[in-house]
Amino acid sequence: MDFSFTEEQNKFRQKVRNFLEEEIKKGYWEPACDAWVQGFDPGFTKRVAQRGWIGLTWPKEYGGQGRSHIDRVILTEEMLRYGAPAACHWFGDRQVGGAILSFGSEELKKEFLPRVAKGEAYFGLGMSEPGAGSDLASLQTRAVEDGDYYVINGQKTWTSCASFAHYFDVYVRTDPEAPRHRGISEFIVDAQSPGLSRIPMNDITGTEAWNDIFFDNVRVHKRYLVGEKNRGFYQVLHQLDYERSGMERLMGNYPIFEATIQFVKDNKLSQEPVIRNKLAQLQIEFEVGRLLIYRVALVMEEGRAPNWESAMSKAYSTAFEQRLASAAMEILGPYGQLVSDSKLAPLRGLAAHSYLGSKGYSLQAGTSEILKNILATRGLGLSSS
Amino acid sequence: MKFNLTEEQEMLKKTARDFLADKCSKTFVKQMEESETGYSRELWQEMAELGWMGLAFPEKYGGGDMSFLDLAVLLEEMGRACLPGPFFSTVVLGGLPILDLGSEEQKQEYLPKLIRGEKIFTLALTEPGYHNYDASSVTVEATRDDGNYVINGTKLFVPDAHIADYLLCVARTKRKNGITTFLADAKNPRIKCTVLKTIADDKLCEVVFDQMTVPKANILGRLNQGWSAVQRIIEQAAVGKCCEMVGNIQRVLEMTVDYAKERKQFDRPIGSFQVIQHYCADMATDVDSARFSTYQAAWMLSEGLPCTKEVAIAKAWTSQASQRVVALAHQIHGAIGVTMEHDLHYYTERTKAAELAFGDANFYREVVAREMGL
């Protein structure tokens, strides 16, 4: 057992911090909550890529660095601590790259991974549909073979980063006759494809958070099929394990934590027993969650997909983020409701934003209920019938 | 970073689990709870022969030269089995402080006997009205008299004092900032010991010192400046209690999941109902998080790293988590779980006792607040 980081890991963390502090000092961006999924900054992504920090764990031959999963958690932990605008590359780096690595052909790996790692190809996800949320296997978007092509028709929804994405990782039904889990396939679709259109959707904070994506006879060449035809559902489960695995589930609104502690100190509230108690409890919960997420990274380091382990860490962590946002609102009192561009808004309106925005954390990438089902059935062996 | 045990630790864990499964049935636990002494001399001796008492002590005293982290593994298994008796008192509250604070002479005198299972030790720290684990609430006095010290006052919730051979007594030797720990003969007639009846039947005692003389040579550590050493004892004890709780709730989770798989209502196992599954998922999350935070603190103690915050996080979190786990276990077990014939009550009682020992969540939240600079 060893709960420490190696000297190299500590150095790496410091290097990431120095880079991010320098970026802030130069005024390139301001720390923000949810910047990992809402902060679109191609320049930042390019600068991160130049340091080799996208695709950190991927093999070198595909543009990665062959580094450990612990290193990647260190990197993302610091990005989140500083509220850095990493949305352009986050999905490609976190999960689509990994999916291509695990299931994609050599051709696909060569075509996409180096470009993701260079910060030149951004990905969005096409999983959910209006009628297929938690029950993803019921998805209806169809792909029909036509010579060397597949023709896709249907609609995807809740696609993050869609207005910036160059590509979508899309799951579609390729065999409507097969049992529903066995008729789904995964494709990479160019966002500029003729017949593909999108409508932006604002989240509860008023931020453009998602898009509906419409496929009207979108033609995709066969070589963009990822993995085996009709095995897409099993591939998406694997990908979702990674989608849930990371530190962004715990630290998505971390800037509000530090800002609130500072606010309490500045306003001489730190001797109030209720406030001390509240913040200490959050600190405890935060550090416990951090251990759950490092455990997930250790599972990946062993070469296993983090299944119920990441279900556990995500369900735990998003509940923490919601409590953090609520606590910040309580501590700020009536000022908490002031949004960023209002007169008198404290903490640049981060609390109000996060209080509202955090409602979605326990829904995306598997609701907490679905995650607990996974933990109970696959982790504890309880049967669902 | 690595969260798993070494091969040796896995072996220790397995040996301990098998041994305790064999020797420490719930029938045995019940017998010990009902007995006056609360432990079996025979089992105690067997544990000594297995090297358990000496595990974390240097070889030169007859110990196994292993670490606090190895001891943590053993404590977890003891928690899992609800092992009754004075192991925790003797090793964590007695032996480790002697190793940390004692003179070479004291170590030579006491540790080999402790390690061989010949002598039982405990710590007399808390007092009536004492709840904060700070120096100012120590009021039992030791006054100087002719080169010796005379101890007067009442200590409370002293585990296993009724069977102990030696007491580490934390006393006030100066009105302001003067705390000293004494190694006192527990069989001295100037000590009156009453076993209190607790929910866990874990033999917590009231210990009244009435003009008890202790030679100066029995001061453990520094005169008047003993408090920081006591804080270290408290930290080790708090983490030790966390280890026991982790063992407790790991077992509770397993019992509960097994029960949910077997128990049928409405013609199906209750574990197939989503609400029961989610309860179990919440329990598993609490168990794993308690385990990681506990082992983080145990590892840091073991490595000699400063870990006030990590100890506080472990004890605050594990205390709360164990209460939640047990509450859900009861809800899932239904009425059978609140009877004496089912095993669950042993765990319910022990986790509550462990929560209350060496600082509860409120206490450690305040420690965390200070560590945060609030």
Interface residues (C-beta under 8 A of the other chain):
Chain A: M1 D2 F3 S4 F5 Q9 I70 I261 V264 K265 S270 I275 R276 N277 L279 A280 Q281 Q283 I284 E285 E287 V288 G289 L291 L292 Y294 R295 L298 M312 A315 Y316 E369 L371 K372 N373 L375 A376 T377 G379 L380 G381 L382 S383 S384 S385
Chain B: M1 K2 F3 N4 L5 T6 Q9 L69 V257 A260 K261 R268 P269 G271 S272 Q274 I276 Q277 H278 C280 A281 D282 A284 T285 D288 S289 F292 S293 Y295 Q296 W299 M300 E303 E310 A312 I313 A316 W317 N362 R365 E366 V368 A369 M372 G373 L374
